[in-house]
């Protein structure tokens, strides 16, 4: 039997650790000919411990899932390439298995990561294509015709959404499941793939495609019950925007009610104008936390960022979510094309009118390839066509500096606990792990609301 070891390389725990959902789908794509095992680096003491696991399992193939390229934070910027290089050295030291890279972060830089980590193969896009890659390799067939497969000879990558069966195989008895259940109690769920929005900075449409592919609402609810029955205390929905389709998200909520999902859940939402009583229905189905990707409260900036809403829509969505008695957070991306003193002030003044919420500010926008922001930065001469962006590069508004933006936000926040500046590595969110150690569950940012 062919052995496949899948490694989740993400070890970020701020503000909370993220369950490696993608690997469940990868395992679900492999049939009974393969013996699979998932190792989450959050559950491994150190790389020597990982080496022992590799030697004991003796895999034929090792897949490494790269979720994060860096922490996308201008304040405490940190790239993870060197961590991944150390990981690969440990794999190579303990196994002759062929090494395959994948994951959302990998998909943004497939050729660069393959070269930097000297891997054998990569999968750009959805990981279900591992099944096709393994079958071709075992038959000594060419892999060149498989969309998304990257080799050492690849120059141009073909991206195509996965159009075959999608099946998640969740193991409630695995060590990594036990870790997330004991540390915050959060497990993840996906209701669809693909994002129809065209936000100028975002890689989601490139990674998953722009066409939404919906999972049947009843199947989503049954999976939620499975997570609940396994001991989950909270479910986070990982869709780029849960409400990108109001019809489908309502169907999911109704299916949750029918399936008797009783634990709280949350996810990312676009602050577009919702149908009447939309958030009330979701609250009745267990929704407790709404995380809005608001980005700005300046209509000029929202247009420049190609957001599918205006500032007035944000206030309408916030009002309805507040009426449904939900915990609310707004995320802001400041410093994009056209940002200036006035647009920044419009955002800060608008934030003051949003009641009972947490506000997270990123003062600078990471430039990724395959985005409209990349093209803007290229046109403005902030980056060059041959420049590698594997190390963090942030867009710089010609009208206001990142330092000025950060200072303005800090001055306006005036020490308010619910204003978080940066990726969450501050006084407020550093307290969250202490709450997890005391048995608290869920995302916990609601404790910061003022």
N, C-alpha and C positions, 0 to 999 in steps of 0.2 A: 504494500500500500504506500502510495506517495505521501510524504509528510510535508505539511505546509505550516510554517511558523509565521504568524502575523504580529508585528510589533507596533504598538501605538507609542510614538515618540514624544507626544505632548506631555510636558510635566508642569505646565502653568497651573497654578492653583489660586491665582488672584483674578477676580474676587472669589472664585470658587472653581474647583476642578470640574472638567467636562468629560462626561462618559464618551468613550470612543464608538459612537453609533455606527460610523461608516464601516468598521470592521465586522459588525454583525451582518451587514448586507453582503460584504465580501464572502464571509463564511456561508451565507445563505445561497450564494451563487455556485458553490462547489458541491458536486454530488458525492455519493458514498465512496467513490474511489479514493478520496483524499481524507487523510487524517489531519485535522486542523487544530491549532492551538493559538490562542490570543495571549500575548504578554503585554500588559500595560506598564509603562515605566513608572507610573505613579505607585505601583505596588512592588517595585523592585528596590532593594536597599541601595544597590550601586551597580556599576557595570560589571564588576567581578561576579556578583550574584547572577546577573543576566548571562554571563559566560557559562556559568554552571548549568543554567536552564537550557541553553543552546546545546551544550554537549550531551546532556541527558536526553533531550528530545531527538537529537540528530536529524534535523530537517533536510529535505531535498531542495526546498525553496524557502527563502526568507523574504517576506514582504514587510517593508517599513512604511508606515503611514505618517506623512508629514502634514500636519494640520496648520502649523504656524510658521511663517517665514521669519517673523520677528514680532515684537510686542506692539508695533504700530503706535508708539508713544514718543512724541518729540521731547518730552521732559526727561524720561529715563529710558532712552532708546537702547534696545538690546536685540542684536541679531542672533539667530540660533544655528547658523551654519556650522560653527566650530563644535557645537554640541552634537550635531548630526554626524560630523566627521569622526568624533570620538566614538560614537555609537557604531558606526560602520566598521571602524578599526577593530572593535571588540567582536563584532559578528565575524569578520574575516579571520580573526585570530582563533576562533573556536569552531568554525565550520567551513567546509568547502562548498556549501550550498550556493546556488545562484541567487543573486540579490536583486529584488524587484522593488522599485519605489512607487509610491502612489499617495493619494490624499489631496485635499483641496489646496494646501500650500504648494505642494509639488506641482500641481496642475498649472499654476501661474508661471512657474519657471521650470518647465520639464527638461529642456536640454541643458540648462545651466546646472540644475541640481544633479542630473545624471553625470555630468562631467566632473563637478566638484566633489562628488561622493564616489566616483568611479564604480557606479553600479552596473549591473549587467543589462537590466531592462527597466523601463518605467511605464506607468499607465497614466496618461493625461486624461482627466475626466473621471467618469464613474468607475468605481473599482470592480464592478461585476465583470469587466472584460478580462479579469485575471483568469476566469474559467477558459476563455478562448486562448489566451496566451499559453497557459499550462498545457492545454490539449495540443497546440501546435508544436510546442517544444518537445513533448513526449513522443510525438510522431515525426520529429525531425523535419517539420515543415517550416516554410518561411512565415515570419510573423509580420512582414512588411505591409500586408494588405489589411491587417486588423486596425481599424481606426483607433487612434489614441496611443498606440504602442510606440514606445521610444527605445531606440537602440543607440549604440555608440556611433553609428553612422547617420543618425537622424539629423536633418537640418531644419526641416519644416514639419510641424506636427499637425495631423488631421484631427479636428474635433467634431465629434458627433454624439448627441445624446444617446444613451443606452435605450434601445427600443424593444428589448426582450423582457422576460419575467424579472420582477424585483421581489425578493423574498428576504425578510430579516430572520435570522436565527439567533434568538436571545437565549443565553445560558444563565439561568438564575443561580446556578451553583458555582460559577466561575469565581476565581479569586478577585478579579477586577470588579465584578458586580458587587461582591461583598464589600470592597473598599468604598465604593460610592454609596452604598446603602448605609454604611457605618459613619461616613464623613459627609454629612449634609443631606443624605437620603434622596438625592436627585438622580433620576434617570431620564433619558432623552427619547423623543418621539419625532417622527417625520410624517407629515400628512400629504406632501406633494414634493415634486422636484421642478426646477425651472423657475425663473423670475421674469415677469413681463416688463418690469420697470427698466429705465435706462439711466439710472443715477450715474453721474459722470465719473465717479471714483471707484465704483463697485465692480468686483470680479465675479459676483454670483452668476450673471448671465453667461459669462465665459466658462465657468466651471460646470454648471448644470444645464445650460441652454436657456433660451428666452421663452420657450413654450412651456406652459405649466402642464405637468403630467400628474393627475390626481390619483391618490390611493383611495380605494373605496372607503367611505366614511365608516361603515360597519367594521371593516378590517382594522382601521385605525383604532376604533374604540375597543375592539377585542385585544389589540396589542397593549393598549393603555391598561386594560384590566389585568393582563398578564404581568405588566410591570408592577401594578398595585399589589397583586397577589404575591409577587416575589418579595415585597417588603418596601417598595418605594414609598416615600412620604411626599414626594413632589415630582411632577413631570414638567420638563422644559421642552417646548416644541421648537425644533431647530430650523423650521422654514425661514427663508430670507424675510418673508413677511407673511404671517399666518393669515391675515385678512386681504391678501392680494386678490383672492376671490371671496367675496362676501357670501356667495351662494354655497360654495364648498365648505367654508369654515363654519357656517351655520349648520350644515348637514353633519359635520364632525361633532359639533356641540350637542346636537340632538341625539346623535348616536352614543355619546358619552352618557347622557342621561338614561337612555335605554339600557346601556350596559352596566349601569350602576357604578360608574367611576366616581369614587367619593373623595379622592385625595385632591389637593389643590394643584393647579397647573398654570403655566404662563408661557410667554413667547415674545417674539418681535412683531411689532405691528407698524404699518404705515399710517400716519395720522391724516388719513383721508376722511371725507365726510361719511359716516356710517349710516346704514339704514336705521329707521326708528327702532329703539329698544334693542339694538344689536348687542351692545355690551351687557345689557340686562340678561339676555338669553345666555350669553357666554358665562356670566357670573352664576346663573342658575345651574350651569353644567360644570361648575367648579373652577372657572377661571378666577385667579386671585391677583396675578401680576401682569401688568401691561407695560412693555418696554417699547416706547415710540422712537423710531429713527427719524427724529425731527430735523436735525442738522443745523437749522437756522430759523430765525423768525423774521428775517428780512426777505421780502418777496423778490428783490433783486438777486440775492444770493441763492434762493431756492430755484429760481429760473436758471442761474448760472450752473448750479449743481444738477440740473435736469431732474428735479424732484417732481413727482406726480401730484403735487398739492401746493396750496398757497398758505400763508400764515393764518388766514381766517379759518382754514380747514383744521389746522392744528388745534385752535381754541375750541372748535366745535367737537372734535374727537375727544379732547381732554375733558370737556364738560360732560359728555355722555358717559365716559369711563368713570369719572368722579361720581356721577349720579348713581352709577351701578355699584358704588362703594368698593372700587378696586384700588389696589396699590398701583401707582403710576410712576414711571421713570421716563425722562426725556434725554436722548443722546444728541450732542451737538458736535459738528465738525466745522471748526472755525479756520479762517485763513485761506479759503479757496479763491478761485479766479474772481476778481472784482471786490474782494473784501477790503473795506476801508473803515475809518473811524465811525462813519454814519451807519453803515450796515451792521457793524458790531454793536453799536449802541442800540439799534433797533432790536437786535436779538436780546440783549441784556435787559432792556426795558420790558420786552414781551415776557421774558421769563418771570419777572416780578409779578405778573398778573396771573400766572399759573399756580393754582392753589394745591397744597398737599401733594408734593411730588419730590422726587430726587432728580437732580440735574447733573449729567456727566458731560464734561467739556474736554474735547481733544483739540488742542491748539496747534493745528497743522494737519495736513492730509497726506497720507502716504501715497506715493505715485506707484501704480502697478501697470505693467503692460496690458494690452487688450482693453484699455479703458479710454473714454473721451478725455479724461484729465491728462493721461499720458500724451495725447496728441496736442493738447493745449501747452503742456510743459515743453514739448518738443518744438512747437512753433515759436514759443517765447525764448527759446535758447537755454532753458533751465536744465535740460538734459540733452544728450546727444544720441543719435540713432544707435551707435555702437556701445553705449554705456550700459554696463550691467547694473541692474537694480536689485540684485540679490541682497546687498547691504542696504539698509533703510535710506531712502531719499524722499524728502517731503517737499510738497509744492510750497512756493514762497510768493505771497501776494506782493506785487510791486508797490502797493499803496500803504501797507502796514506790516511791520515785522512780527514774527512769532513772539518775540520778547514783549513787544507792546501789547499784543493780544492777551498774552498770559497775565501781564500786569493789570490790564483793564479788568479781566475776569476776576482776578484775586481781589482787586479793590472793590469791585461791585459785590462780590460774595460776602466780604466783610466778616469772614470767619464762620459763615453759616454752615452747619454740619452737613446739610443736604446738598451742598454744591461741591461736586467732586471734580477735580482738575487732573486730567491724565488718565492712565489706564486703570487706576484703582489702587495703586500702591501708595496710599496716603494714610493719614492718621485714622480716618473713619473706617476705611475698608480693611486696614490691618487688624482691626478689632474683630472682624468676622470669623477668622479661624478659631479664635478663643471661644466664640459662641458655638461653633461646630464641636469643639472639644467638650463642651458642656452639654451636648446632645440636641442643640437646636437644629432645625431642618429647613430646607428651602434656600432661596437665594439670599434672604436676610437683609437686602438693601432697604426693605420697608422700615427697618428700625432707624433709618437715617432721616425719614420723612419728618419735616417740620411744618 
